[in-house]
């Protein structure tokens, strides 16, 4: 097994990913785009989160947004996705 011990950044742009295979290649975690702006939710988030959990990978999420969006209540979206 390679000794990379890396974390990968994923979003819907990556398409279908095999996180079990990634784990075998020394990936130890995923940071995934959950949302963006005030209305977009990444369609691959839940699928990849489940796959990462099944593979025993660490999980993190990020929500790119502007300051205006944060001030309008955007910061609650990540809590709602847990």
N, C-alpha and C positions, 0 to 999 in steps of 0.2 A: 504494500500500500504506500502511495506517495505520502510525504510528510509535509504537505502544504499547510494544513490547518487554516484554511482560508474561509472568509465569509463572502458570499456573493450578493450582489444587488440585483433584484429582479423586479419586473413589472410586466404588464401585458405585452410589451414590446418583445419580450423574449419568447413568446409563443408557448408551446408545450415543452415542459422541462421534466427531466427524470431525476428527482431529488434522491431517490434511492441510489442511483448510479453516482450522483454527485457525492453522496456520503462515502461511497466506496473509493472515490478519488480524493479523499481527505478534505472535502468541504465540511465544515463543522457548523455553519450557520447561514441564515438567510436574512437579509434586510429587504423588505418588500414595500413598494409603493402601495399605499392603501387608498388614498384619495388625492384629488388635486382640485384646487379652486373651491367654489361653493357648491358644486353639484356633481362632479365626476367621481365615480367609484371604480377602482381598477377591477375589471371582471375576472382576473386570474387570482386575486388576493385569497379568497376563501379556498379555492382548489389547491393552490400552492401551500397555504398554511396547513391544511390537512395532510398533504403529502410530506411536508417537512416534519410535522409531528410524528407521522408514521415512520419516518426514516431516523428519528431521534436527533434532529438538528435543532440548534438554537434558533429562535425566531425574533425578529424585530420588524417594526413598520415605520414608515415615514409619510408625512403629509405635506408635500410642497404647497405653499400658499403665500400670498402677499400679506403685508401688514394690514391692509384694509380688510382682507378676508378673516384674519385672526380676530381683529376687533369686532367683527360682526358675528362672532360665535363659532367660528370654524374649529376651534381647539377641542370642542366637545365631540367631534366626529370620531376620533380614534377611540375614545372611551366607549362610544356606542357600538363599535365594531368588535369589541372584546367578547 
